């Protein structure tokens, strides 16, 4: 099973958009295919630091011993889908 952890900053607009878009994308997958954990860095700052998260929103993907991170704006479902499908390296706000 693929495990995702979304790090957000409270009720910040970018965090809420990221959560909403990620939930919509993951709802399309078969039940039980993925696990999503949401961590609020304002409540659990040490957990974020331990994961190497310094910017929110940040999405960690853990799959078969491999960890990837998407950092920054997740304002389009298309960007999330492309990243989830890519299996590629970390990207910043510019998609680089």
N, C-alpha and C positions, 0 to 999 in steps of 0.2 A: 504494500500500500504506500502511496505517495503521501507525505506529510508536508503541509504548508503551515507556516506561522507568519501572520501579518502583524507587524508592529505599527501601532498607531499612536498619535498624541492626543488623547482625550477626545473631545468633540470638535477638533480642528476640521475645517471644511475638507481639506485634501484627504485626511484620514477617513472621514465618513464616505466620501466618494469612492475611495479605494476599497473600503469594506463592501459597499453596495455593489460595485462592479464585479469584485471578486466573487461574491456570493452568487450573483447572477450567472457568471461563467461556470462556476463549480456545480450549480444546480443542474446543468445540462449533462453532467457525467452520471454514470450508473451509480446507484446508491452503494456506499461503502468503498468506492474507488479511491477516495482521498479523505484525508483528515485535515481539518482546519482548526487552528488555534489562533485566537486573537489576543495579543498582549498590548496593554496600554503602558507605554514607557513612562507616563507620568506616575503610574501606580507601582510599576516594577522596573525602575531604571537599571538596576544591577543585572536583571535578566537580559535587557537590551544590550548592555555593555558586554556581557559574557558572549552574546551572539555576534558581536562586532557591529551592532546597529548604532549608528551615530546620527542618521537622518531618517525622518519618517515622511510618508509611509515607506515601509520596507517589507518586502515579501521574501521569506526564506522558503526554499523548496528542498526537502530532504528525500532522496530517492536512491535506493540501492547503494548507500554509503557515500553518495555524492551530494554536496550542498551547493546550491546556487542562490544568488540574491538579486532581486530587482529593487532598485532604490529610486524614489522620487514619484512624480505624478503618475497616477494610474487612472487618469480621467477618461480613458476610452477602453471599452471592453476589447476592442480590436488589438490594442497594444498588449493587454494581458494574455489574450489567446495566442498571439504571435510568440510571446515570451515563453508561455507554457509549452507550446509545441516545439520550440527551438532547441531546448535542451542546452542552450548556449551559455556563454559566460555572463558575468555580472554586467548590467547595463546601467547607465546613468540617465538623467532626465532627457538627454538628447538621443537616447537609444543607441549610444556608442558602447 
